[in-house]
Amino acid sequence: MQSVSKQNRVKTSTSEKVVKIVIVAFLLFFTLLCLLPFLNVLGSSFATSGEMSTRKFIIIPRTFTLDAYRYILSTPTIFKSIGVSIFVTILGTIVSMILTSFMAYALSRKYLHGRSFFNFLVVFTMLFSGGMIPTFLIVKNLGLIDSLWSLILPSAVSAYNMIIMRNFFQGIPDSLEESAKMDGCSDWGVFFRIILPLSLPSIATISLFYAVNYWNTYQSAILYINDSAKWPIQVLLRQIVLVSSGINADSASVDVVPPAQSVKMAVIIIATLPMLIVYPFVQKYFVKGAMVGSVKG
């Protein structure tokens, strides 16, 4: 009996090792599949024109060149556009988080009169919207054309993000709020001293969602910003790609234009690099905030 049980333990241990090896191998393979396209973009952005024409897939270029980045950074308004995007991203994220957290907290309270009706209106906006033309007319009538506020206010509150934060607030025990009020804490005190400190994972997650959305602002800038001096980085990068491709566009040019494909790859790196830098700082909150907010409530 002892030898049989010992053999079973050995077989179980071996099978577990095999399963773990298979899982690790699959995860490594999947990670490689996700990583290879980005490495190809990065490598191609440093490749020469000759290498771009002879090699379809580049991870490590044979000859490194910074021509594509020099071409992009030589645009006179590039740093101003980066400043515009940073300003819109920071201010927009702050405004969105204030409005979203206030609304989410109010709709998470069971004693709010008309709570079901307001929640229905929020979900309704996820399915139906006024459309591009009515939104443009509202922005125009508010005098926001050629104003950076036109890149912030129309998308200040996301129904999806608000629902995630509302569900997170609902997961906080009501007894904490009741205890705080018994100690003389006001509604504002409960929100700022109890709810928000307990909601850091949700706040970090939603802030990242909003920051990525504002940093990638493109369509709103095309519709509402006519002054090229107020273009965010995404719109300016598009103009640079058009010029490098030989398409006439309102953008500064240089005497030597690198291959259009290299410019496109460098544009992708410049556009995504800031968010890649920010993500590691909020990654530890990301999974917890997104999962808890999406399954509760």
DOPA-421825 format. One record per residue: x, z, y of N, C-alpha, C in turn. Coordinates in steps of 0.2 Angstrom, whole numbers, padded with zeros to 4 digits. Each point is the difference from the previous one (the first is absolute). Example, Ala and Ser with C-alpha at 12.3 -4.5 7.8 and 13.67 -1.06 7.14 Angstrom:
BEGIN
ATOM     nxx     nzz     nyy    caxx    cazz    cayy     cxx     czz     cyy
ATOM    0066    0039   -0028   -0004    0000    0006    0004    0000    0006
ATOM   -0002   -0004    0005    0004    0001    0006   -0004    0003    0005
//
This chain:
BEGIN
ATOM     nxx     nzz     nyy    caxx    cazz    cayy     cxx     czz     cyy
ATOM    0004    0000   -0006   -0004    0000    0006    0004    0000    0006
ATOM    0006    0004    0000    0004    0000    0006    0004   -0006    0001
ATOM    0002   -0004   -0005    0003   -0006    0000   -0005   -0005    0003
ATOM   -0006    0000   -0002   -0005   -0005    0002   -0001    0001    0008
ATOM   -0001    0006    0002   -0001    0001    0007    0006   -0001    0004
ATOM    0006    0001   -0003    0006   -0002    0004    0000   -0008    0001
ATOM   -0002   -0003   -0006    0000   -0008    0001   -0005   -0002    0005
ATOM   -0006    0003    0000   -0005   -0002    0005    0003    0001    0007
ATOM    0003    0006    0001    0003    0001    0007    0005   -0005    0002
ATOM    0004   -0002   -0005    0005   -0005    0002   -0003   -0007    0001
ATOM   -0005   -0002   -0004   -0004   -0006    0002   -0003    0000    0007
ATOM   -0003    0006    0001   -0004    0001    0007    0005   -0001    0005
ATOM    0006    0003    0000    0005    0000    0005    0003   -0007    0001
ATOM    0001   -0003   -0006    0002   -0007    0001   -0005   -0005    0003
ATOM   -0006    0001   -0002   -0005   -0004    0003   -0001    0001    0008
ATOM    0001    0006    0001   -0001    0002    0008    0006   -0003    0003
ATOM    0006    0000   -0003    0006   -0003    0004   -0001   -0008    0001
ATOM   -0003   -0003   -0006   -0001   -0007    0001   -0005   -0002    0005
ATOM   -0006    0004    0000   -0005   -0001    0006    0003    0001    0007
ATOM    0004    0005    0000    0003    0001    0007    0005   -0006    0002
ATOM    0004   -0002   -0005    0004   -0006    0001   -0004   -0006    0002
ATOM   -0005   -0001   -0003   -0005   -0006    0001   -0003    0001    0007
ATOM   -0002    0006    0002   -0003    0001    0007    0005   -0001    0005
ATOM    0006    0003   -0001    0006   -0001    0005    0002   -0007    0001
ATOM    0000   -0004   -0006    0002   -0007    0001   -0005   -0004    0003
ATOM   -0007    0002   -0001   -0005   -0004    0003    0000    0002    0008
ATOM    0001    0006    0002    0000    0002    0007    0006   -0003    0003
ATOM    0006   -0001   -0003    0006   -0003    0003   -0002   -0008    0001
ATOM   -0003   -0003   -0005   -0001   -0007    0000   -0005   -0001    0006
ATOM   -0005    0004    0001   -0005    0000    0005    0003    0001    0007
ATOM    0004    0005    0000    0004    0001    0006    0004   -0006    0002
ATOM    0003   -0003   -0005    0005   -0006    0002   -0005   -0006    0002
ATOM   -0005   -0001   -0003   -0005   -0005    0003   -0002    0001    0007
ATOM   -0001    0006    0002   -0002    0002    0007    0006   -0001    0004
ATOM    0006    0002   -0002    0006    0000    0004    0003   -0007    0001
ATOM   -0001   -0004   -0005    0004   -0007    0001   -0002   -0004    0006
ATOM   -0007   -0001    0001   -0002   -0004    0006    0003    0003    0006
ATOM    0000    0006    0001    0003    0003    0006    0007   -0001    0001
ATOM    0004    0001   -0006    0007   -0002    0000    0001   -0007    0001
ATOM   -0004   -0004   -0002    0001   -0008    0001   -0001   -0001    0008
ATOM   -0005    0003    0003   -0001   -0001    0007    0006    0003    0004
ATOM    0002    0006   -0002    0006    0003    0004    0006   -0005   -0001
ATOM    0002   -0002   -0006    0006   -0004   -0002   -0001   -0007    0004
ATOM   -0006   -0003    0000   -0001   -0006    0003    0001    0000    0008
ATOM   -0001    0006    0003    0000    0000    0007    0007    0000    0002
ATOM    0005    0002   -0005    0007    0000    0002    0004   -0007   -0003
ATOM   -0004   -0004   -0003    0003   -0006   -0003    0001   -0006    0005
ATOM    0005   -0004   -0001    0001   -0006    0004   -0005   -0006   -0002
ATOM    0000   -0005    0005   -0004   -0005   -0001    0001   -0004   -0007
ATOM    0007   -0001   -0001    0002   -0003   -0006   -0003    0003   -0006
ATOM    0001    0007    0000   -0002    0004   -0006   -0008    0000   -0001
ATOM   -0003    0000    0006   -0007    0000    0000   -0003   -0007   -0003
ATOM    0003   -0005    0001   -0002   -0007   -0003    0002   -0001   -0007
ATOM    0005    0004   -0003    0002   -0001   -0007   -0003    0005   -0005
ATOM   -0001    0006    0003   -0003    0006   -0004   -0007    0002    0002
ATOM   -0004    0000   -0005   -0007    0002    0001   -0001    0007    0000
ATOM    0004    0004   -0003   -0001    0007   -0001    0007    0003    0002
ATOM    0000    0004    0005    0007    0003    0002   -0001    0008    0000
ATOM    0004    0003   -0003    0000    0008    0000    0006    0002    0004
ATOM    0006   -0003   -0001    0006    0001    0003    0003   -0006    0002
ATOM    0000   -0002    0007    0003   -0006    0002    0007   -0001   -0001
ATOM    0002   -0006   -0001    0007   -0001   -0001    0004    0001    0006
ATOM   -0003   -0002    0006    0003    0000    0006   -0005    0004    0005
ATOM    0002    0005    0003   -0005    0004    0004    0001   -0003    0007
ATOM   -0006    0000    0003    0000   -0003    0007   -0006    0004    0004
ATOM    0001    0002    0006   -0005    0003    0004   -0003   -0005    0005
ATOM    0000   -0006   -0001   -0003   -0005    0004   -0007    0001    0002
ATOM   -0004    0002   -0006   -0007    0000    0001   -0002    0006    0004
ATOM    0004    0006   -0001   -0001    0006    0004    0002   -0001    0008
ATOM    0006   -0004    0000    0002   -0001    0007   -0005   -0004    0004
ATOM   -0003   -0005   -0004   -0005   -0004    0004   -0006    0004    0002
ATOM   -0002    0004   -0005   -0006    0004    0002    0001    0005    0006
ATOM    0006    0003   -0001    0002    0005    0005    0002   -0003    0007
ATOM    0001   -0006    0000    0002   -0004    0006   -0006   -0001    0004
ATOM   -0006    0000   -0002   -0006   -0001    0004   -0001    0005    0005
ATOM    0000   -0002    0006    0000    0005    0006   -0005    0006    0000
ATOM   -0006   -0001   -0003   -0005    0005    0000   -0001    0004   -0007
ATOM    0005   -0001   -0004   -0001    0003   -0007    0000    0007    0001
ATOM    0005    0003    0004    0000    0008    0000   -0006    0002    0004
ATOM   -0003   -0003    0005   -0006    0002    0003   -0006    0000   -0004
ATOM    0000   -0005   -0005   -0005   -0001   -0005    0000    0006   -0005
ATOM    0006    0002   -0002    0001    0005   -0004   -0002    0007    0003
ATOM    0001    0000    0007   -0002    0006    0004   -0008    0001    0000
ATOM   -0003   -0006    0001   -0007   -0001    0000   -0003    0003   -0006
ATOM    0003   -0003   -0006   -0003    0002   -0007    0001    0008   -0001
ATOM    0006    0002    0002    0001    0007   -0001   -0005    0004    0004
ATOM   -0001   -0002    0006   -0005    0004    0005   -0007    0000   -0003
ATOM   -0002   -0006   -0002   -0007   -0001   -0003    0000    0004   -0006
ATOM    0005    0000   -0005    0000    0003   -0006   -0001    0008    0001
ATOM    0004    0003    0004    0000    0007    0001   -0006    0002    0004
ATOM   -0002   -0003    0005   -0006    0002    0004   -0006   -0001   -0004
ATOM    0000   -0006   -0003   -0006   -0002   -0004   -0001    0005   -0006
ATOM    0005    0002   -0003    0000    0005   -0006   -0003    0007    0002
ATOM    0003    0002    0006   -0002    0006    0003   -0008    0000    0002
ATOM   -0002   -0005    0003   -0007   -0001    0002   -0004    0000   -0006
ATOM    0002   -0004   -0005   -0004   -0001   -0006   -0001    0006   -0004
ATOM    0006    0004    0000   -0001    0006   -0004   -0004    0006    0003
ATOM    0000    0000    0007   -0004    0005    0003   -0007   -0002   -0001
ATOM   -0002   -0006    0001   -0007   -0002   -0001   -0003    0000   -0007
ATOM    0005   -0002   -0005   -0002    0000   -0007   -0001    0007   -0002
ATOM    0005    0005    0002    0000    0007   -0003   -0006    0003    0003
ATOM   -0002   -0001    0006   -0006    0003    0003   -0006   -0002   -0003
ATOM   -0001   -0006   -0001   -0006   -0003   -0003    0000    0002   -0008
ATOM    0005    0000   -0003    0000    0002   -0007   -0001    0007   -0001
ATOM    0002    0004    0004   -0001    0008    0000   -0008    0001    0001
ATOM   -0003   -0004    0005   -0007    0001    0001   -0004   -0002   -0005
ATOM    0001   -0006   -0003   -0004   -0002   -0006    0002    0003   -0006
ATOM    0005    0004   -0001    0001    0004   -0006   -0004    0007    0000
ATOM   -0003    0002    0006   -0003    0006    0000   -0007   -0001   -0002
ATOM   -0003    0004   -0005   -0006   -0001   -0003   -0006    0002    0005
ATOM    0002    0004    0005   -0005    0003    0004   -0001   -0005    0006
ATOM    0003   -0006    0000   -0001   -0005    0006   -0006   -0003   -0001
ATOM   -0005    0000    0005   -0006   -0003    0000    0001   -0008    0000
ATOM   -0004   -0003   -0004    0001   -0008   -0001    0006   -0002   -0003
ATOM    0004    0004   -0004    0006   -0001   -0003   -0001   -0007   -0004
ATOM   -0005    0000   -0004   -0001   -0005   -0005   -0001   -0007    0004
ATOM   -0003    0000    0005   -0001   -0006    0004    0006   -0002    0003
ATOM    0004    0004    0003    0006   -0002    0003    0005   -0003   -0005
ATOM    0000    0004   -0006    0005   -0003   -0006   -0003   -0007   -0002
ATOM   -0006   -0001    0000   -0003   -0007   -0002    0003   -0005    0005
ATOM   -0001    0002    0007    0003   -0005    0005    0007   -0002   -0001
ATOM    0004    0005   -0002    0007   -0001   -0001    0001   -0005   -0006
ATOM   -0003    0002   -0005    0000   -0005   -0006   -0002   -0007    0002
ATOM   -0006    0000    0004   -0003   -0007    0002    0006   -0004    0003
ATOM    0004    0003    0004    0005   -0004    0004    0005   -0003   -0005
ATOM    0001    0003   -0006    0005   -0003   -0004   -0003   -0006   -0004
ATOM   -0006   -0001    0000   -0004   -0006   -0003   -0001   -0005    0005
ATOM   -0002    0002    0006   -0003   -0005    0005    0004    0002    0007
ATOM    0002   -0006    0004    0003    0001    0006   -0003   -0005    0005
ATOM    0001    0001    0006   -0003   -0004    0005    0003   -0007    0000
ATOM    0007    0000   -0002    0003   -0007    0000    0005    0000    0005
ATOM    0004   -0006    0000    0005   -0001    0005   -0002   -0001    0007
ATOM   -0005   -0004    0001   -0003   -0002    0007   -0003    0006    0003
ATOM   -0005    0003   -0003   -0002    0006    0003    0005    0005    0002
ATOM    0005    0001   -0004    0005    0005    0001    0004   -0002    0006
ATOM    0002   -0007    0001    0003   -0002    0005   -0003    0000    0007
ATOM   -0007   -0001    0000   -0004    0001    0006    0000    0007    0002
ATOM    0000    0005   -0005    0000    0007    0002    0006    0002    0004
ATOM    0006   -0002   -0004    0006    0001    0003    0001   -0003    0007
ATOM   -0002   -0006    0001    0000   -0004    0006   -0004    0004    0006
ATOM   -0006    0002   -0002   -0005    0003    0005    0003    0007    0002
ATOM    0004    0003   -0005    0003    0007    0002    0006   -0001    0004
ATOM    0002   -0006    0001    0006   -0002    0005    0007    0002   -0004
ATOM    0000   -0001   -0007    0006    0002   -0003    0004   -0006   -0002
ATOM   -0002   -0006    0002    0004   -0006   -0001    0007    0000    0003
ATOM    0005   -0001   -0003    0007    0000    0002    0002    0008    0001
ATOM   -0004    0004   -0003    0002    0007    0000    0002    0003   -0007
ATOM    0005    0004    0000    0002    0002   -0007   -0005    0005   -0003
ATOM   -0005    0002    0004   -0005    0004   -0003   -0005   -0004   -0005
ATOM    0000   -0007    0002   -0004   -0004   -0005    0003   -0001   -0007
ATOM    0006    0002   -0001    0003    0001   -0006   -0001    0006   -0004
ATOM   -0003    0005    0004    0000    0007   -0003   -0008    0002   -0001
ATOM   -0004   -0001    0006   -0007    0003    0000   -0004   -0004   -0005
ATOM    0000   -0007   -0001   -0005   -0003   -0005    0001    0002   -0007
ATOM    0006    0003   -0002    0002    0002   -0007    0002    0007    0000
ATOM   -0003    0004    0005    0003    0007    0000   -0003    0004   -0006
ATOM   -0005   -0001   -0002   -0003    0004   -0006   -0001   -0005   -0006
ATOM    0003    0001   -0005   -0002   -0004   -0007   -0004    0004   -0004
ATOM   -0006   -0003   -0002   -0005    0004   -0004    0003    0002   -0007
ATOM    0004   -0004   -0003    0004    0002   -0006    0004    0006    0001
ATOM    0004    0000    0005    0005    0006    0001   -0004    0006    0002
ATOM   -0006   -0001    0004   -0004    0006    0001   -0003    0003   -0006
ATOM   -0002   -0004   -0004   -0003    0002   -0007    0005    0004   -0004
ATOM    0006   -0003    0000    0005    0004   -0004    0001    0007    0003
ATOM    0001    0000    0007    0001    0007    0003   -0006    0004   -0001
ATOM   -0006   -0002    0001   -0006    0004   -0001    0000    0003   -0007
ATOM    0001   -0004   -0005    0000    0002   -0007    0005    0006   -0001
ATOM    0006   -0001    0004    0005    0005   -0001   -0002    0007    0003
ATOM   -0003   -0001    0006   -0003    0006    0004   -0005    0003   -0005
ATOM   -0004   -0004   -0003   -0005    0003   -0004    0003    0004   -0006
ATOM    0006   -0001   -0002    0003    0003   -0006    0003    0007    0002
ATOM    0000    0001    0007    0002    0007    0002   -0006    0005    0000
ATOM    0001    0006   -0004   -0005    0005   -0001   -0003    0002    0007
ATOM   -0007    0000    0000   -0004    0002    0005    0002    0008    0002
ATOM    0002    0004   -0005    0001    0007    0001    0006    0001    0005
ATOM    0004   -0005    0001    0006    0001    0005   -0003   -0001    0007
ATOM   -0005   -0004    0001   -0003   -0001    0006   -0004    0006    0002
ATOM   -0004    0002   -0005   -0004    0006    0001    0004    0006    0002
ATOM    0006    0001   -0004    0004    0006    0002    0003    0000    0007
ATOM    0002   -0006    0002    0003   -0001    0006   -0005    0001    0006
ATOM   -0007   -0002   -0001   -0005    0001    0005   -0002    0008    0000
ATOM    0001    0003   -0006   -0001    0007    0000    0005    0004    0004
ATOM    0006   -0003    0000    0005    0003    0004    0000   -0002    0008
ATOM   -0005   -0003    0002   -0001   -0002    0007    0003   -0007    0001
ATOM    0001   -0004   -0004    0003   -0007    0001   -0005   -0004    0002
ATOM    0001   -0004    0005   -0005   -0005    0002    0000   -0007   -0005
ATOM   -0004   -0004    0001    0000   -0007   -0004    0007   -0003    0002
ATOM    0002   -0001    0006    0006   -0003    0002    0006    0004   -0004
ATOM    0000    0007    0000    0005    0003   -0003    0000   -0001   -0007
ATOM   -0006    0000   -0003    0000   -0002   -0008    0003   -0006   -0001
ATOM   -0001   -0005    0004    0002   -0007   -0001    0008    0000    0001
ATOM    0002    0003    0005    0007   -0001    0002    0005    0005   -0004
ATOM   -0003    0006   -0002    0004    0005   -0003   -0001    0000   -0007
ATOM   -0005   -0002   -0003   -0002    0000   -0007    0000   -0007   -0004
ATOM   -0004   -0004    0003   -0001   -0006   -0003    0006   -0005    0000
ATOM    0003   -0001    0006    0005   -0005    0001    0007    0002   -0004
ATOM    0002    0007    0001    0006    0002   -0004   -0001   -0001   -0008
ATOM   -0006    0000   -0002   -0001   -0001   -0007   -0001   -0007   -0002
ATOM    0000   -0004    0005   -0001   -0008   -0001    0006   -0004    0001
ATOM    0006    0003    0000    0006   -0004    0001    0000   -0006   -0004
ATOM   -0001    0000   -0007    0001   -0006   -0004   -0005   -0005    0002
ATOM   -0006    0002    0002   -0005   -0005    0002    0002   -0003    0007
ATOM    0002    0004    0004    0002   -0002    0007    0006   -0005   -0001
ATOM    0005    0001   -0004    0006   -0004    0000   -0002   -0007   -0003
ATOM   -0005    0001   -0005   -0002   -0007   -0004   -0004   -0004    0005
ATOM   -0005    0003    0004   -0004   -0004    0004    0005   -0003    0006
ATOM    0004    0004    0002    0005   -0002    0006    0004   -0006   -0002
ATOM    0002    0000   -0006    0004   -0006   -0003   -0004   -0006    0000
ATOM   -0007    0001   -0002   -0004   -0006   -0001   -0001   -0003    0007
ATOM   -0001    0005    0005   -0001   -0003    0007    0006   -0003    0003
ATOM    0006    0003   -0001    0006   -0002    0003    0001   -0007   -0003
ATOM   -0001   -0001   -0006    0002   -0007   -0003   -0005   -0005    0003
ATOM   -0006    0002    0001   -0005   -0004    0003    0001   -0002    0007
ATOM    0003    0005    0004    0001   -0002    0007    0007   -0004    0000
ATOM    0005    0002   -0004    0006   -0004    0000   -0001   -0007   -0002
ATOM   -0005   -0002   -0004   -0001   -0006   -0003   -0005   -0004    0005
ATOM   -0002    0003    0005   -0005   -0003    0005    0002   -0007    0002
ATOM   -0005   -0005   -0002    0002   -0007    0001   -0006   -0003    0003
ATOM   -0006    0000   -0004   -0006   -0004    0002   -0003    0003    0007
ATOM    0000    0006    0001   -0002    0003    0006    0004   -0002    0006
ATOM    0007    0000   -0001    0004   -0003    0005   -0001   -0007    0002
ATOM   -0001   -0004   -0005   -0002   -0007    0001   -0006   -0001    0004
ATOM   -0005    0004   -0001   -0007    0000    0003    0000    0002    0007
ATOM    0004    0006    0001   -0001    0004    0006    0005    0000    0005
ATOM    0006   -0002   -0002    0006    0000    0004    0002   -0007    0001
ATOM    0000   -0002    0007    0002   -0006    0002    0007    0000    0003
ATOM    0002    0005    0003    0007    0001    0003    0005    0001   -0006
ATOM    0004   -0005    0000    0006    0000   -0005    0004    0006    0000
ATOM    0001    0003    0006    0004    0006    0001   -0003    0006   -0003
ATOM   -0007    0000   -0002   -0003    0006   -0003   -0001   -0002   -0008
ATOM    0003   -0005   -0002   -0001   -0001   -0008    0004    0005   -0004
ATOM   -0004    0002   -0005    0004    0005   -0005    0005   -0005   -0004
ATOM    0004    0004   -0004    0005   -0003   -0004   -0002   -0006   -0005
ATOM   -0006    0002   -0003   -0003   -0005   -0005   -0001   -0007    0003
ATOM   -0003    0000    0006   -0002   -0006    0004    0006   -0004    0002
ATOM    0005    0004    0002    0006   -0004    0003    0004   -0002   -0006
ATOM    0000    0003   -0006    0004   -0002   -0006   -0004   -0007   -0002
ATOM   -0006    0000    0000   -0004   -0006   -0002    0003   -0006    0005
ATOM    0000    0001    0006    0003   -0005    0005    0007   -0002   -0002
ATOM    0004    0005   -0002    0007   -0002   -0002    0000   -0004   -0006
ATOM   -0004    0001   -0005   -0001   -0004   -0006   -0002   -0007    0002
ATOM   -0005   -0001    0004   -0002   -0006    0002    0005   -0004    0003
ATOM    0004    0003    0005    0006   -0004    0003    0005   -0002   -0005
ATOM    0002    0005   -0005    0005   -0002   -0005   -0003   -0005   -0005
ATOM   -0006   -0001    0000   -0003   -0005   -0005   -0001   -0007    0004
ATOM    0002    0000    0006   -0001   -0006    0004   -0006   -0002    0003
ATOM   -0004    0006    0000   -0007   -0001    0003    0000    0003    0007
ATOM   -0002   -0004    0005    0000    0002    0007   -0004    0007    0001
ATOM    0003    0005    0003   -0004    0006    0001    0003    0003    0007
ATOM   -0003    0005    0003    0002    0003    0006    0005    0006   -0002
ATOM    0006   -0002   -0001    0005    0005   -0002    0007   -0002    0002
ATOM    0004    0004    0001    0007   -0002    0002    0004   -0003   -0006
ATOM    0004   -0004    0001    0004   -0004   -0005    0007    0001    0002
ATOM    0004   -0001   -0006    0007    0000    0001    0003   -0007   -0002
ATOM    0006   -0001    0002    0003   -0007   -0002    0001   -0001   -0007
ATOM    0001    0005   -0004    0001   -0001   -0007   -0005    0003   -0004
ATOM   -0005   -0004   -0003   -0005    0003   -0004    0002    0001   -0007
ATOM    0000    0006   -0003    0001    0000   -0008   -0005   -0002   -0004
ATOM    0001   -0001   -0006   -0006   -0003   -0005   -0006    0004    0001
ATOM   -0006   -0003    0000   -0006    0003    0001   -0002    0005   -0005
ATOM    0002   -0001   -0006   -0001    0004   -0006    0004    0007    0001
ATOM    0006   -0001    0003    0004    0006    0001   -0003    0005    0006
ATOM   -0003   -0004    0005   -0003    0004    0005   -0006    0003   -0002
ATOM   -0004   -0003   -0005   -0006    0003   -0002    0002    0006   -0004
ATOM    0005    0000   -0004    0002    0006   -0004    0002    0005    0004
ATOM    0004   -0001    0006    0002    0005    0004   -0006    0003    0004
ATOM   -0004   -0004    0002   -0006    0002    0003   -0004    0005   -0004
ATOM   -0001   -0001   -0007   -0003    0005   -0004    0004    0006   -0001
ATOM    0006    0000    0000    0004    0006    0000   -0001    0004    0006
ATOM    0001   -0003    0006   -0001    0004    0007   -0007    0003    0000
ATOM   -0005   -0004   -0002   -0007    0002    0000   -0002    0006   -0004
ATOM    0004    0000   -0006   -0002    0006   -0005    0005    0006    0000
ATOM    0006   -0001    0003    0005    0005    0000   -0002    0007    0003
ATOM   -0004    0000    0006   -0002    0006    0003   -0004    0004   -0005
ATOM   -0005   -0003   -0003   -0005    0004   -0004    0004    0002   -0007
ATOM    0005   -0004   -0002    0004    0002   -0006    0004    0006    0002
ATOM    0002    0001    0006    0004    0006    0002   -0004    0006    0001
ATOM   -0006   -0001    0002   -0005    0006    0001   -0003    0002   -0006
ATOM   -0001   -0004   -0005   -0004    0002   -0006    0004    0006   -0004
ATOM    0006    0000   -0001    0003    0005   -0004   -0001    0007    0003
ATOM   -0001    0001    0007   -0002    0006    0003   -0007    0003   -0002
ATOM   -0004   -0005   -0001   -0007    0002   -0002   -0002   -0001   -0007
ATOM    0005   -0002   -0004   -0002   -0002   -0007   -0002    0006   -0004
ATOM    0003    0006    0001   -0002    0006   -0004   -0007    0002    0002
ATOM   -0003   -0002    0005   -0007    0002    0002   -0005   -0006   -0002
ATOM    0003   -0006   -0001   -0004   -0006   -0001   -0005    0000   -0006
ATOM    0003    0001   -0006   -0004    0000   -0006   -0005    0006    0000
ATOM    0002    0006    0002   -0005    0005    0000   -0006   -0001    0005
ATOM    0002   -0002    0006   -0005   -0001    0005   -0005   -0006   -0002
ATOM    0003   -0005   -0003   -0005   -0006   -0001   -0004    0002   -0006
ATOM    0003    0003   -0005   -0004    0002   -0006   -0005    0005    0001
ATOM    0001    0005    0003   -0004    0006    0001   -0006   -0003    0005
ATOM    0002   -0003    0005   -0005   -0003    0004   -0005   -0005   -0003
ATOM    0002   -0003   -0005   -0004   -0006   -0003   -0004    0002   -0006
ATOM    0001    0006   -0003   -0004    0002   -0006   -0004    0006    0002
ATOM    0001    0003    0005   -0005    0006    0001   -0005   -0002    0005
ATOM   -0006    0004    0000   -0005   -0001    0005   -0006   -0004   -0003
//
